[in-house]
Amino acid sequence: MPRITPNLWFDTQGKEAAEFYISVFPNSRITRTLYYGEAGPGPAGTVLTVDFELDGQEYTAINGGPEFTFNEAVSLLVNCADQEEVDYYWQKLGEGGQEGPCGWLKDKYGLSWQVAPVVLTELLEDEDKERSQRVMSAMLGMKKIDIAALHEAADRA
């Protein structure tokens, strides 16, 4: 079965973005960089694509020009084990970007991320529907997800 590699379209900042992402995520690296040749369409010698891995997940960044930009229809989910991880990824990915609701943010390149603790899904799947709805209501009022506040909302009677 073929591997599926998300391809992220940038104007000209693909290498810069890949370097940023590998600095944020452990066990990450750039695996290949290709450059435009004389045939173009970009200027010869400039970066065409950058292949990189974020903790084993392959991605390709392409410098395709300004025709296309990111939007919220596609986002990358970071499943965090605890509040420390939520805080770390929220701060790192959000530098120079834009915070959104419910654990969503856009990084400085416009790529959307969801920074969410694994416990959020567990609480939302709770068999006690009133408890799960209290968690949903609490989450809808947050930007960065606060695990303690989620538990507080879940346990409120």
KEMARVEX-212019 format. One record per atom (N, C-alpha, C, CB): x, y, z; residue number from 1. Coordinates in steps of 0.2 Angstrom, whole numbers. Glycine has a CB too. Example, Ala and Ser with C-alpha at 12.3 -4.5 7.8 and 13.67 -1.06 7.14 Angstrom:
KEKOL       X       Y       Z   pos
KEKOL      66     -28      39     1
KEKOL      62     -22      39     1
KEKOL      66     -16      39     1
KEKOL      57     -22      45     1
KEKOL      64     -11      35     2
KEKOL      68      -5      36     2
KEKOL      64       0      39     2
KEKOL      70      -3      29     2
REM end
This chain:
KEKOL       X       Y       Z   pos
KEKOL       4      -6       0     1
KEKOL       0       0       0     1
KEKOL       4       6       0     1
KEKOL      -5       0       6     1
KEKOL       3      11      -4     2
KEKOL       7      17      -4     2
KEKOL       6      21       2     2
KEKOL       5      22     -10     2
KEKOL      12      25       4     3
KEKOL      12      29      10     3
KEKOL       8      36       7     3
KEKOL      19      31      12     3
KEKOL       5      39      12     4
KEKOL       1      45      10     4
KEKOL       5      50      14     4
KEKOL      -6      45      13     4
KEKOL       7      55      10     5
KEKOL      11      61      13     5
KEKOL       8      67      12     5
KEKOL      18      61      10     5
KEKOL       6      71      17     6
KEKOL       2      77      17     6
KEKOL       7      82      13     6
KEKOL       0      80      24     6
KEKOL       5      86       8     7
KEKOL       9      91       5     7
KEKOL       6      98       6     7
KEKOL       9      89      -3     7
KEKOL      11     102       9     8
KEKOL       9     108      12     8
KEKOL      11     114       7     8
KEKOL      11     110      19     8
KEKOL       7     118       4     9
KEKOL       8     123      -1     9
KEKOL      10     129       3     9
KEKOL       2     124      -6     9
KEKOL      16     132       1    10
KEKOL      18     138       4    10
KEKOL      20     143      -2    10
KEKOL      24     138       8    10
KEKOL      20     149      -1    11
KEKOL      22     154      -6    11
KEKOL      29     153      -8    11
KEKOL      21     161      -4    11
KEKOL      34     155      -3    12
KEKOL      41     154      -4    12
KEKOL      44     152       3    12
KEKOL      44     160      -6    12
KEKOL      40     151       8    13
KEKOL      43     149      15    13
KEKOL      43     142      17    13
KEKOL      40     153      20    13
KEKOL      43     137      12    14
KEKOL      43     130      14    14
KEKOL      48     128      18    14
KEKOL      42     126       7    14
KEKOL      54     130      16    15
KEKOL      60     127      20    15
KEKOL      60     130      27    15
KEKOL      67     129      16    15
KEKOL      59     137      27    16
KEKOL      58     140      34    16
KEKOL      53     137      38    16
KEKOL      57     148      33    16
KEKOL      47     135      35    17
KEKOL      42     132      39    17
KEKOL      44     125      42    17
KEKOL      36     132      35    17
KEKOL      47     121      37    18
KEKOL      49     115      39    18
KEKOL      54     115      45    18
KEKOL      52     111      33    18
KEKOL      59     120      44    19
KEKOL      64     120      50    19
KEKOL      61     122      56    19
KEKOL      69     126      48    19
KEKOL      56     126      56    20
KEKOL      52     128      62    20
KEKOL      48     122      65    20
KEKOL      47     134      60    20
KEKOL      45     119      61    21
KEKOL      41     113      63    21
KEKOL      46     108      66    21
KEKOL      37     110      58    21
KEKOL      51     106      63    22
KEKOL      56     101      66    22
KEKOL      59     104      73    22
KEKOL      61      99      61    22
KEKOL      59     110      74    23
KEKOL      62     113      80    23
KEKOL      57     112      86    23
KEKOL      64     120      79    23
KEKOL      50     112      84    24
KEKOL      45     111      89    24
KEKOL      44     104      91    24
KEKOL      38     114      86    24
KEKOL      44      99      86    25
KEKOL      42      92      88    25
KEKOL      48      88      89    25
KEKOL      38      90      82    25
KEKOL      49      84      94    26
KEKOL      54      80      95    26
KEKOL      55      74      89    26
KEKOL      54      76     102    26
KEKOL      61      71      89    27
KEKOL      61      66      84    27
KEKOL      59      68      77    27
KEKOL      57      60      86    27
KEKOL      61      74      75    28
KEKOL      59      76      68    28
KEKOL      66      79      64    28
KEKOL      55      82      69    28
KEKOL      65      78      58    29
KEKOL      71      80      54    29
KEKOL      69      82      46    29
KEKOL      76      74      54    29
KEKOL      73      85      43    30
KEKOL      72      87      36    30
KEKOL      76      81      32    30
KEKOL      75      94      34    30
KEKOL      72      78      27    31
KEKOL      75      72      24    31
KEKOL      78      73      17    31
KEKOL      70      66      24    31
KEKOL      75      78      14    32
KEKOL      77      80       7    32
KEKOL      75      87       5    32
KEKOL      74      75       2    32
KEKOL      79      90       1    33
KEKOL      77      97      -1    33
KEKOL      78      97      -9    33
KEKOL      81     103       2    33
KEKOL      73      99     -13    34
KEKOL      74      99     -20    34
KEKOL      74     107     -22    34
KEKOL      69      95     -24    34
KEKOL      77     108     -27    35
KEKOL      78     115     -30    35
KEKOL      75     116     -37    35
KEKOL      85     118     -29    35
KEKOL      73     122     -38    36
KEKOL      70     123     -45    36
KEKOL      77     123     -49    36
KEKOL      67     130     -45    36
KEKOL      76     121     -56    37
KEKOL      81     121     -61    37
KEKOL      80     127     -66    37
KEKOL      82     114     -64    37
KEKOL      83     127     -71    38
KEKOL      82     132     -76    38
KEKOL      75     132     -79    38
KEKOL      87     131     -82    38
KEKOL      72     126     -79    39
KEKOL      65     125     -82    39
KEKOL      60     128     -78    39
KEKOL      64     118     -83    39
KEKOL      61     130     -72    40
KEKOL      57     134     -68    40
KEKOL      51     129     -65    40
KEKOL      53     139     -72    40
KEKOL      45     132     -63    41
KEKOL      43     139     -64    41
KEKOL      46     144     -59    41
KEKOL      36     139     -64    41
KEKOL      49     141     -54    42
KEKOL      52     146     -49    42
KEKOL      59     148     -51    42
KEKOL      52     143     -42    42
KEKOL      62     153     -48    43
KEKOL      69     155     -50    43
KEKOL      74     149     -49    43
KEKOL      71     161     -46    43
KEKOL      78     148     -54    44
KEKOL      83     142     -53    44
KEKOL      87     143     -46    44
KEKOL      88     143     -59    44
KEKOL      88     138     -43    45
KEKOL      92     138     -37    45
KEKOL      88     139     -30    45
KEKOL      97     143     -37    45
KEKOL      81     141     -31    46
KEKOL      77     142     -25    46
KEKOL      74     135     -23    46
KEKOL      72     148     -26    46
KEKOL      72     135     -17    47
KEKOL      69     129     -15    47
KEKOL      62     127     -18    47
KEKOL      68     129      -7    47
KEKOL      61     121     -21    48
KEKOL      55     119     -24    48
KEKOL      51     115     -18    48
KEKOL      57     114     -30    48
KEKOL      54     110     -15    49
KEKOL      51     106     -10    49
KEKOL      56     104      -5    49
KEKOL      48      99     -13    49
KEKOL      53     103       1    50
KEKOL      57     101       7    50
KEKOL      53      95      10    50
KEKOL      58     106      12    50
KEKOL      56      89      10    51
KEKOL      53      83      13    51
KEKOL      55      83      21    51
KEKOL      54      76      10    51
KEKOL      50      82      25    52
KEKOL      52      82      32    52
KEKOL      48      77      36    52
KEKOL      52      89      35    52
KEKOL      50      75      42    53
KEKOL      46      71      46    53
KEKOL      45      74      53    53
KEKOL      50      64      47    53
KEKOL      39      74      56    54
KEKOL      38      76      62    54
KEKOL      36      70      66    54
KEKOL      32      81      62    54
KEKOL      41      67      71    55
KEKOL      40      61      74    55
KEKOL      38      55      70    55
KEKOL      35      62      80    55
KEKOL      41      55      64    56
KEKOL      40      49      60    56
KEKOL      35      50      55    56
KEKOL      38      43      64    56
KEKOL      30      55      55    57
KEKOL      25      57      50    57
KEKOL      28      61      45    57
KEKOL      19      60      53    57
KEKOL      28      58      39    58
KEKOL      31      62      33    58
KEKOL      27      68      31    58
KEKOL      32      57      27    58
KEKOL      30      73      29    59
KEKOL      26      79      26    59
KEKOL      31      81      20    59
KEKOL      25      85      31    59
KEKOL      28      85      15    60
KEKOL      32      89      10    60
KEKOL      29      96      10    60
KEKOL      31      85       3    60
KEKOL      34     100      10    61
KEKOL      32     107       9    61
KEKOL      34     109       2    61
KEKOL      36     112      15    61
KEKOL      30     112      -1    62
KEKOL      31     115      -8    62
KEKOL      31     122      -8    62
KEKOL      26     111     -13    62
KEKOL      36     125     -12    63
KEKOL      35     132     -13    63
KEKOL      32     133     -20    63
KEKOL      42     136     -13    63
KEKOL      25     134     -20    64
KEKOL      22     134     -26    64
KEKOL      19     141     -28    64
KEKOL      16     130     -26    64
KEKOL      21     146     -24    65
KEKOL      19     153     -26    65
KEKOL      12     155     -22    65
KEKOL      17     153     -33    65
KEKOL      10     161     -23    66
KEKOL       5     164     -19    66
KEKOL      -2     162     -21    66
KEKOL       5     171     -19    66
KEKOL      -3     158     -26    67
KEKOL     -10     156     -28    67
KEKOL     -14     153     -23    67
KEKOL      -9     151     -34    67
KEKOL     -12     149     -19    68
KEKOL     -16     145     -14    68
KEKOL     -13     147      -7    68
KEKOL     -16     138     -15    68
KEKOL     -18     147      -2    69
KEKOL     -16     148       5    69
KEKOL     -20     143       9    69
KEKOL     -18     155       7    69
KEKOL     -18     142      15    70
KEKOL     -21     138      20    70
KEKOL     -27     141      22    70
KEKOL     -16     136      26    70
KEKOL     -32     136      24    71
KEKOL     -38     138      28    71
KEKOL     -40     133      33    71
KEKOL     -44     140      23    71
KEKOL     -45     134      37    72
KEKOL     -47     130      42    72
KEKOL     -50     123      40    72
KEKOL     -51     133      47    72
KEKOL     -51     122      34    73
KEKOL     -54     116      31    73
KEKOL     -49     110      32    73
KEKOL     -56     117      24    73
KEKOL     -43     112      33    74
KEKOL     -38     106      35    74
KEKOL     -34     109      41    74
KEKOL     -33     105      29    74
KEKOL     -33     105      46    75
KEKOL     -29     106      51    75
KEKOL     -25     100      54    75
KEKOL     -33     109      57    75
KEKOL     -20     101      57    76
KEKOL     -16      96      60    76
KEKOL     -17      95      68    76
KEKOL      -8      97      59    76
KEKOL     -19      89      70    77
KEKOL     -21      88      77    77
KEKOL     -15      86      81    77
KEKOL     -27      83      78    77
KEKOL     -13      89      86    78
KEKOL      -8      87      91    78
KEKOL     -11      84      97    78
KEKOL      -3      93      93    78
KEKOL     -11      78      98    79
KEKOL     -14      74     104    79
KEKOL      -9      75     109    79
KEKOL     -16      67     102    79
KEKOL     -11      79     115    80
KEKOL      -6      80     120    80
KEKOL      -8      76     126    80
KEKOL      -7      87     122    80
KEKOL      -3      73     130    81
KEKOL      -4      69     135    81
KEKOL      -6      72     142    81
KEKOL       2      65     137    81
KEKOL      -4      79     142    82
KEKOL      -5      82     148    82
KEKOL      -5      90     147    82
KEKOL       0      81     154    82
KEKOL      -6      94     152    83
KEKOL      -7     101     152    83
KEKOL       0     104     150    83
KEKOL      -9     104     158    83
KEKOL       5     101     152    84
KEKOL      12     103     150    84
KEKOL      13     103     143    84
KEKOL      18      99     154    84
KEKOL      11      98     140    85
KEKOL      12      97     132    85
KEKOL       7     102     129    85
KEKOL      10      90     130    85
KEKOL       1     103     131    86
KEKOL      -4     108     128    86
KEKOL      -1     114     129    86
KEKOL     -11     108     132    86
KEKOL       2     116     134    87
KEKOL       5     123     135    87
KEKOL      11     124     130    87
KEKOL       7     124     142    87
KEKOL      15     119     130    88
KEKOL      21     119     126    88
KEKOL      19     120     118    88
KEKOL      25     113     126    88
KEKOL      15     116     116    89
KEKOL      13     116     108    89
KEKOL       9     122     107    89
KEKOL       9     110     106    89
KEKOL       5     124     112    90
KEKOL       1     130     110    90
KEKOL       6     136     110    90
KEKOL      -4     131     116    90
KEKOL      10     137     114    91
KEKOL      15     143     114    91
KEKOL      20     142     108    91
KEKOL      19     143     121    91
KEKOL      23     137     107    92
KEKOL      27     136     101    92
KEKOL      24     137      94    92
KEKOL      31     129     101    92
KEKOL      18     134      93    93
KEKOL      15     134      87    93
KEKOL      11     141      86    93
KEKOL      10     128      86    93
KEKOL      10     144      91    94
KEKOL       6     150      91    94
KEKOL      10     156      90    94
KEKOL       2     151      97    94
KEKOL      17     156      91    95
KEKOL      22     161      91    95
KEKOL      21     165      84    95
KEKOL      29     159      92    95
KEKOL      19     171      84    96
KEKOL      18     175      78    96
KEKOL      12     173      74    96
KEKOL      24     173      73    96
KEKOL       7     168      77    97
KEKOL       1     166      73    97
KEKOL      -5     169      76    97
KEKOL       1     159      74    97
KEKOL     -10     166      76    98
KEKOL     -17     168      79    98
KEKOL     -20     163      83    98
KEKOL     -21     171      73    98
KEKOL     -22     164      89    99
KEKOL     -26     160      93    99
KEKOL     -33     159      90    99
KEKOL     -26     162     100    99
KEKOL     -36     153      91   100
KEKOL     -43     152      89   100
KEKOL     -47     149      95   100
KEKOL     -44     148      83   100
KEKOL     -53     148      94   101
KEKOL     -57     145      99   101
KEKOL     -56     137     100   101
KEKOL     -64     146      98   101
KEKOL     -57     134     105   102
KEKOL     -58     127     106   102
KEKOL     -51     123     105   102
KEKOL     -63     124     102   102
KEKOL     -45     126     106   103
KEKOL     -39     123     105   103
KEKOL     -36     124      98   103
KEKOL     -40     116     107   103
KEKOL     -39     128      94   104
KEKOL     -37     129      87   104
KEKOL     -33     135      87   104
KEKOL     -43     129      82   104
KEKOL     -27     135      83   105
KEKOL     -23     141      81   105
KEKOL     -21     140      74   105
KEKOL     -18     141      87   105
KEKOL     -19     146      72   106
KEKOL     -15     146      66   106
KEKOL      -8     148      67   106
KEKOL     -18     151      60   106
KEKOL      -3     145      64   107
KEKOL       4     147      65   107
KEKOL       6     153      61   107
KEKOL       9     141      64   107
KEKOL      12     155      62   108
KEKOL      14     161      58   108
KEKOL      14     160      50   108
KEKOL      21     163      60   108
KEKOL      13     154      48   109
KEKOL      13     152      41   109
KEKOL       6     152      38   109
KEKOL      17     146      39   109
KEKOL       1     152      43   110
KEKOL      -6     151      41   110
KEKOL      -9     144      42   110
KEKOL      -7     154      35   110
KEKOL      -5     139      44   111
KEKOL      -7     132      44   111
KEKOL     -11     132      51   111
KEKOL      -1     127      44   111
KEKOL     -17     128      51   112
KEKOL     -21     127      57   112
KEKOL     -19     121      60   112
KEKOL     -28     127      55   112
KEKOL     -19     122      67   113
KEKOL     -17     116      71   113
KEKOL     -23     116      77   113
KEKOL     -10     117      75   113
KEKOL     -24     110      79   114
KEKOL     -28     109      85   114
KEKOL     -24     106      90   114
KEKOL     -34     104      83   114
KEKOL     -23     109      96   115
KEKOL     -19     107     101   115
KEKOL     -24     105     107   115
KEKOL     -14     113     104   115
KEKOL     -24      98     107   116
KEKOL     -29      95     112   116
KEKOL     -27      90     116   116
KEKOL     -35      93     107   116
KEKOL     -29      90     122   117
KEKOL     -27      84     127   117
KEKOL     -31      78     125   117
KEKOL     -27      86     134   117
KEKOL     -28      72     126   118
KEKOL     -32      66     124   118
KEKOL     -38      65     129   118
KEKOL     -27      60     125   118
KEKOL     -37      68     135   119
KEKOL     -42      67     140   119
KEKOL     -49      71     138   119
KEKOL     -40      70     147   119
KEKOL     -48      76     133   120
KEKOL     -54      79     131   120
KEKOL     -59      75     127   120
KEKOL     -52      85     126   120
KEKOL     -56      70     123   121
KEKOL     -60      65     119   121
KEKOL     -63      61     124   121
KEKOL     -56      62     114   121
KEKOL     -59      58     129   122
KEKOL     -62      54     134   122
KEKOL     -68      57     138   122
KEKOL     -56      52     139   122
KEKOL     -67      63     140   123
KEKOL     -73      67     144   123
KEKOL     -79      68     139   123
KEKOL     -70      73     146   123
KEKOL     -78      69     133   124
KEKOL     -83      70     128   124
KEKOL     -87      64     127   124
KEKOL     -81      73     122   124
KEKOL     -83      58     127   125
KEKOL     -86      51     126   125
KEKOL     -89      48     133   125
KEKOL     -81      47     123   125
KEKOL     -89      52     138   126
KEKOL     -92      50     144   126
KEKOL     -99      47     144   126
KEKOL     -92      55     150   126
KEKOL    -101      41     147   127
KEKOL    -108      39     146   127
KEKOL    -113      43     149   127
KEKOL    -108      32     149   127
KEKOL    -111      47     154   128
KEKOL    -115      52     157   128
KEKOL    -116      58     153   128
KEKOL    -112      54     165   128
KEKOL    -121      58     149   129
KEKOL    -122      64     144   129
KEKOL    -122      71     147   129
KEKOL    -128      62     140   129
KEKOL    -125      71     153   130
KEKOL    -124      78     156   130
KEKOL    -117      80     157   130
KEKOL    -129      78     162   130
KEKOL    -113      75     160   131
KEKOL    -106      77     161   131
KEKOL    -103      79     155   131
KEKOL    -103      71     165   131
KEKOL    -104      75     150   132
KEKOL    -100      76     143   132
KEKOL    -102      83     140   132
KEKOL    -101      71     138   132
KEKOL    -109      85     141   133
KEKOL    -111      91     139   133
KEKOL    -108      97     143   133
KEKOL    -119      91     139   133
KEKOL    -107      96     149   134
KEKOL    -104     101     153   134
KEKOL     -97     102     151   134
KEKOL    -104      99     161   134
KEKOL     -93      97     149   135
KEKOL     -86      97     146   135
KEKOL     -87     101     140   135
KEKOL     -83      90     146   135
KEKOL     -91      99     135   136
KEKOL     -92     103     129   136
KEKOL     -93     110     130   136
KEKOL     -98     100     125   136
KEKOL     -98     112     134   137
KEKOL     -99     119     136   137
KEKOL     -93     123     138   137
KEKOL    -105     120     141   137
KEKOL     -89     120     143   138
KEKOL     -83     123     145   138
KEKOL     -78     124     139   138
KEKOL     -80     118     151   138
KEKOL     -77     118     135   139
KEKOL     -72     119     130   139
KEKOL     -74     124     125   139
KEKOL     -72     112     126   139
KEKOL     -80     125     124   140
KEKOL     -82     130     119   140
KEKOL     -81     137     121   140
KEKOL     -90     130     118   140
KEKOL     -79     138     128   141
KEKOL     -78     145     130   141
KEKOL     -70     146     131   141
KEKOL     -81     146     137   141
KEKOL     -66     141     128   142
KEKOL     -59     141     129   142
KEKOL     -56     143     122   142
KEKOL     -56     135     132   142
KEKOL     -50     146     123   143
KEKOL     -45     146     117   143
KEKOL     -40     140     118   143
KEKOL     -41     153     117   143
KEKOL     -35     141     122   144
KEKOL     -31     135     124   144
KEKOL     -35     131     129   144
KEKOL     -24     138     127   144
KEKOL     -34     124     128   145
KEKOL     -38     120     132   145
KEKOL     -35     119     139   145
KEKOL     -38     113     129   145
KEKOL     -39     120     144   146
KEKOL     -37     120     151   146
KEKOL     -40     113     154   146
KEKOL     -39     126     155   146
KEKOL     -35     108     155   147
KEKOL     -38     102     157   147
KEKOL     -41     102     164   147
KEKOL     -32      97     158   147
KEKOL     -38     106     169   148
KEKOL     -41     106     175   148
KEKOL     -48     109     175   148
KEKOL     -37     111     180   148
KEKOL     -49     114     171   149
KEKOL     -56     117     170   149
KEKOL     -61     112     167   149
KEKOL     -55     123     166   149
KEKOL     -58     108     162   150
KEKOL     -63     103     159   150
KEKOL     -65      98     165   150
KEKOL     -59      99     154   150
KEKOL     -60      96     169   151
KEKOL     -62      91     175   151
KEKOL     -67      94     179   151
KEKOL     -56      89     178   151
KEKOL     -66     101     181   152
KEKOL     -70     104     185   152
KEKOL     -77     105     182   152
KEKOL     -67     112     187   152
KEKOL     -78     106     176   153
KEKOL     -84     106     173   153
KEKOL     -88      99     173   153
KEKOL     -84     109     166   153
KEKOL     -84      94     171   154
KEKOL     -86      87     171   154
KEKOL     -89      85     178   154
KEKOL     -81      82     169   154
KEKOL     -86      87     183   155
KEKOL     -88      85     190   155
KEKOL     -93      90     194   155
KEKOL     -81      85     194   155
KEKOL     -94      95     190   156
KEKOL     -99     100     193   156
KEKOL    -106      96     193   156
KEKOL     -99     107     189   156
KEKOL    -109      96     199   157
KEKOL    -116      93     199   157
KEKOL    -122      98     199   157
KEKOL    -117      88     205   157
REM end
